[in-house]
């Protein structure tokens, strides 16, 4: 059983599992597959779909669509910051992550769910690194949004994560002493971190923008990797791909990066080697790194203690009828204007 299309944290077999699962029919020939909804039910285009494939006959499949998930809407803050994309292309010049700037930027859209009908609301921005086009934007009367742009220009931290704090003094919010720029994401204000002092109340939100190399870093499983022959059935090979050096694996490739696979059939056995790549509940010959990557924004004043969802960096190569002598070509392409193509070939044993 394979997920074809689903939210990032939708699970098959167990919570948040996105990998294909194998099940046996019962005495009546029925398969029961447990599905787990998660919380990101709106972060998927189209309907939730899964596909069942017979192990003995990979050409026999059945797809199940229009799967419904019901969940309660979580309360939202009156101020929300939404990046148009949250992993930008940069590049490092050494293993410590020193960054040379490239032409990358993202728009930070500030939204007030309950805008002031009579006055203009000023939203102020403070960024840990990079360059903001402006430190303020104004949400005019009866309107809900305004925006600023964050670019790769300026100083960027070595951990490849830039925290941005947006806030406004409108009352009915949080005491100023709890509103600060949590640069190291530990949930508390440390020496040197920007903060608002006093008893004034603010509404605020923090978000994180990642900066990634245009050359992918693969997990160790890809070093000298050899694929297992799939014969008449299906085999799969899992690996991870990062947009940072091996010491810092919490950033994906830049948003918009494509990863594609092609089968190079090098055998004369009458079988056609087929290959697909799967990630985040999607299966195709080509996938795209989403604009919205899980970088988990810090919650202030509570410590985060969160584990990032690695599905944004985890991929599975699925092959059918492939044997020794066949190859899989893996192509990773970062988007313009920082376009770069990286090709890797894997052989079957």
Buried (B, 14 or more C-beta within 10 A) or exposed (E): BBBBBBBBBBBBBEEBBBBBBEEEEEEEEEEEEEBBBBBBBEBBEEEBBBBBBEEEEBEEEEEBEEBEBEEEEEEEEBBBBBBBBBBBBBBBEEEEBEBEBBEBBBEBBBBBEEBBEEEEBBBBBBBBBBBBBEEBBEBEEEBBBBBBBBBBBEEBBBBBBBBBBBBBBBEEBBBBBBBBBBBBBEBBBEEEBBBBEEEBBBBBBBBBBBBBBBEBBBBEEBEEBEBEBBEEBBBBBEBBBBBBBEEBBBBBBBBBBBBBBBBBBBBEEEBEBBBBBBBBBBBBEEBBBBEBBBBBBBBBBEEBEEEBBBBBBBBBBBBBBBBBBBBBBBBBBBBEEBEBEBEEEBBBE
